[in-house]
Amino acid sequence: MTPTTGKVTLLSAGPGDLDLLTIRAANALARADVLLLDDLANEEIATLAPNARVIRVGKRGGCKSTPQAFIQRLMRRYASKGLHVVRVKGGEALLFGRAGEEITDLRAAGIEVEIVNGISSGFAAAAGLGLSLTHREHCQGVTFVTAHLQDHSEPDWAALAATRTTLAIYMGMGRIEHVCARLGETLAASTPAAVVQWAGTSRERRLLSRLDRVAADAAAAGFGSPAVILIGDAIGEAEGFAQAAREWVYSTHERAA
């Protein structure tokens, strides 16, 4: 950094627990002058930035959110004063976190951008279920997709289903019934499915089901956002899935203390 130009670190806070932060993330936090804290990030992360001014810039679907343009102005304002701004994002900063818009904006302003990778909630959900998203006996890949597009349209669910990859669906709980119905036009009703709420945190809850039941099962069990919906044959490898399928009932689990 020069005396007149600081930098911005786009920092991946992971799914929640601080012990899932990388060492690089911890080092960046320790050097931060300003912390822009995402709503889904663990607020305790601020304890790792003892010298930073903390500004909360929450963005949640369906809730009152800090405008993206305002967040970008804050980053430019503080970095232009020679400060190290750490923009804390829940999960992985480069996945559904609007990092692309921020990188473009900061580069146009001549501000250095550092990116610190982390663990996305999709991976944390798979770890909680004890399965591989790319189990080679079931699929050849995994597709990360958001149920909400910028123009308020929706993904081509038929095309996504036809890939036969494991689908990790973000921001989909508000329309899970519709999403599963559309996927069910291509996939078998018995396709394994799961919902993991608050993945990778002490509040984690997991539900095992199948495509034609998962929306109703999630509603009955009180699952809501933030959660990841996982669809595909690889989900059948989750611990306890075989028993749940034999009994044709959903199975829910909470993370052990």
C-alpha positions in Angstrom: 0.0 0.0 0.0 1.1 3.6 -0.7 0.4 6.4 1.8 -2.6 7.5 -0.4 -4.0 4.2 -1.6 -5.0 1.4 0.6 -6.3 -2.0 -0.4 -9.4 -4.1 -0.1 -9.4 -7.8 1.0 -12.4 -9.8 0.0 -12.3 -12.3 2.8 -14.1 -15.6 2.9 -15.4 -16.2 6.4 -16.5 -19.8 5.7 -19.8 -21.2 6.9 -19.6 -19.9 10.4 -17.3 -21.5 12.9 -14.1 -19.5 13.4 -12.0 -22.6 13.4 -12.8 -23.1 9.7 -11.1 -19.8 8.8 -7.8 -20.1 6.9 -4.5 -18.8 8.5 -4.4 -16.3 5.6 -7.8 -15.0 6.7 -6.7 -14.7 10.3 -3.6 -12.7 9.2 -5.7 -10.4 7.1 -8.1 -9.7 9.9 -5.3 -8.9 12.3 -4.0 -6.2 9.8 -7.5 -4.7 9.1 -8.2 -1.1 9.6 -11.9 -1.3 8.6 -14.1 -4.4 8.7 -17.2 -4.5 6.5 -19.1 -7.4 8.0 -21.6 -9.5 6.0 -24.8 -10.4 7.7 -24.2 -14.2 7.3 -20.7 -14.1 8.8 -20.1 -15.0 12.4 -20.0 -11.7 14.3 -17.3 -13.1 16.6 -14.9 -12.8 13.6 -14.5 -9.1 14.7 -12.5 -10.3 17.7 -9.8 -11.3 15.3 -9.6 -7.7 14.0 -8.8 -5.8 17.3 -7.7 -2.6 15.6 -10.5 -2.4 13.0 -13.6 -0.2 12.8 -16.5 -2.6 12.3 -19.3 -1.7 9.9 -22.1 -4.1 9.4 -23.3 -4.3 5.8 -25.9 -7.1 5.9 -27.4 -8.5 2.7 -30.1 -11.1 3.1 -32.7 -12.3 0.6 -36.2 -11.1 1.5 -34.9 -8.8 4.2 -33.9 -5.1 4.3 -30.3 -5.1 3.0 -27.5 -2.6 2.6 -27.4 -1.5 -1.0 -24.6 -3.0 -3.0 -23.6 0.4 -4.4 -23.3 1.8 -0.9 -21.0 -1.1 0.1 -18.8 -0.4 -2.9 -18.6 3.3 -2.1 -17.5 2.5 1.5 -14.7 0.3 0.2 -13.5 2.9 -2.2 -13.8 5.7 0.4 -11.7 4.0 3.1 -9.1 2.4 0.8 -8.6 5.8 -0.9 -7.5 7.1 2.6 -4.7 4.5 2.7 -6.6 2.0 4.9 -6.8 -1.7 4.7 -10.4 -2.6 4.2 -11.5 -6.2 4.8 -14.8 -7.1 3.3 -16.0 -10.1 5.2 -18.2 -12.5 3.2 -19.9 -15.6 4.5 -18.9 -18.8 2.9 -16.6 -18.5 -0.2 -16.2 -14.9 -1.4 -16.2 -15.9 -5.1 -19.4 -17.9 -4.9 -22.7 -16.0 -5.0 -21.1 -13.1 -3.0 -21.2 -10.4 -5.6 -17.4 -10.4 -5.6 -17.3 -9.9 -9.4 -19.1 -6.5 -9.1 -16.8 -5.4 -6.3 -13.6 -6.5 -8.0 -14.5 -4.7 -11.2 -15.5 -1.5 -9.3 -12.3 -1.5 -7.2 -10.0 -2.1 -10.1 -11.6 0.7 -12.1 -10.8 3.0 -9.1 -7.2 1.8 -9.1 -7.5 0.1 -5.8 -5.6 -3.1 -5.0 -7.8 -6.2 -4.4 -6.7 -9.2 -2.4 -8.9 -12.4 -2.4 -8.8 -14.9 0.5 -10.6 -18.1 -0.3 -12.7 -20.1 2.2 -15.2 -22.9 2.6 -18.6 -22.6 0.9 -21.7 -23.8 2.8 -22.2 -26.4 0.0 -19.0 -28.1 1.0 -19.8 -27.7 4.7 -23.2 -29.3 4.1 -21.6 -32.3 2.4 -19.1 -32.7 5.3 -22.0 -32.6 7.8 -23.8 -35.3 5.8 -20.6 -37.4 5.5 -20.6 -37.7 1.7 -18.7 -36.8 -1.4 -20.5 -34.4 -3.8 -18.6 -36.0 -6.7 -18.9 -39.7 -5.8 -17.7 -41.3 -8.9 -20.2 -44.2 -8.8 -23.0 -41.6 -9.1 -21.9 -38.5 -11.0 -19.1 -36.8 -12.8 -19.4 -33.4 -11.2 -21.2 -30.9 -9.0 -23.2 -27.9 -10.0 -23.5 -24.9 -7.7 -26.5 -22.8 -8.6 -28.6 -20.1 -7.1 -32.4 -20.2 -7.3 -32.5 -16.4 -7.6 -31.3 -14.7 -10.7 -30.6 -10.9 -11.0 -33.5 -10.4 -13.4 -35.9 -12.4 -11.3 -36.0 -15.2 -13.8 -35.0 -18.7 -12.8 -32.3 -21.2 -13.9 -33.1 -23.8 -16.6 -33.9 -26.5 -14.2 -34.5 -29.1 -16.9 -31.0 -28.5 -18.3 -29.5 -28.6 -14.9 -31.2 -31.9 -14.1 -30.1 -33.4 -17.4 -26.4 -32.9 -16.5 -26.8 -35.7 -13.9 -24.4 -33.8 -11.6 -25.0 -33.3 -7.9 -27.0 -30.0 -7.6 -26.1 -27.7 -4.7 -28.8 -25.1 -4.7 -28.3 -21.9 -2.8 -30.9 -19.4 -1.7 -33.7 -21.8 -2.7 -35.7 -22.4 0.5 -38.3 -19.7 -0.4 -39.2 -21.6 -3.6 -38.1 -25.2 -2.8 -41.5 -26.7 -3.7 -41.3 -25.1 -7.2 -37.7 -26.0 -7.7 -38.2 -29.6 -6.8 -41.3 -29.8 -9.0 -39.4 -28.5 -12.0 -36.5 -30.9 -11.3 -39.0 -33.7 -11.0 -40.0 -33.2 -14.6 -36.6 -34.7 -15.5 -35.3 -36.6 -12.5 -36.9 -39.6 -10.8 -39.2 -38.9 -7.8 -36.9 -41.1 -5.7 -33.8 -39.1 -6.4 -32.0 -38.6 -3.0 -32.3 -35.1 -1.6 -31.1 -33.3 1.5 -31.4 -29.9 3.2 -28.7 -28.6 5.5 -29.5 -25.4 7.5 -26.7 -23.3 9.1 -24.1 -25.7 7.6 -20.8 -25.8 9.4 -22.0 -24.0 12.5 -23.0 -25.1 16.0 -26.7 -24.6 14.8 -26.4 -27.0 11.9 -29.5 -29.1 11.1 -29.6 -31.8 8.4 -32.6 -33.4 6.7 -32.5 -36.5 4.4 -35.3 -37.1 2.0 -36.1 -37.6 -1.7 -37.0 -35.2 -4.5 -40.7 -35.6 -4.4 -40.9 -35.2 -0.6 -38.1 -32.9 0.4 -40.1 -29.7 0.2 -42.9 -31.0 2.4 -40.4 -32.7 4.8 -38.4 -29.5 5.2 -41.6 -27.5 5.9 -42.8 -30.1 8.4 -39.4 -30.0 10.2 -39.3 -26.2 10.3 -36.2 -25.8 8.0 -35.6 -22.3 6.6 -32.9 -20.0 5.4 -29.9 -20.0 5.3 -29.8 -23.5 3.9 -28.4 -25.5 1.0 -30.5 -28.0 -0.9 -28.6 -31.0 -2.3 -30.1 -33.1 -5.0 -28.6 -36.1 -6.8 -27.8 -39.8 -6.5 -24.6 -39.0 -4.6 -26.7 -37.8 -1.7 -27.8 -41.4 -1.2 -24.4 -42.0 0.3 -25.2 -39.8 3.3 -25.0 -41.5 6.7 -28.5 -42.7 7.6 -30.0 -42.3 4.2 -30.5 -45.9 3.4 -32.5 -46.4 6.6 -34.6 -43.3 6.0 -35.3 -44.5 2.4 -36.4 -48.0 3.6 -38.9 -46.4 6.0 -40.0 -43.7 3.5 -39.7 -41.1 6.2 -37.5 -38.2 6.3 -34.6 -38.2 8.8 -33.4 -35.0 10.6 -30.2 -34.6 12.6 -28.7 -31.8 14.5 -24.9 -31.3 14.9 -23.4 -32.9 17.9 -22.1 -30.4 20.5 
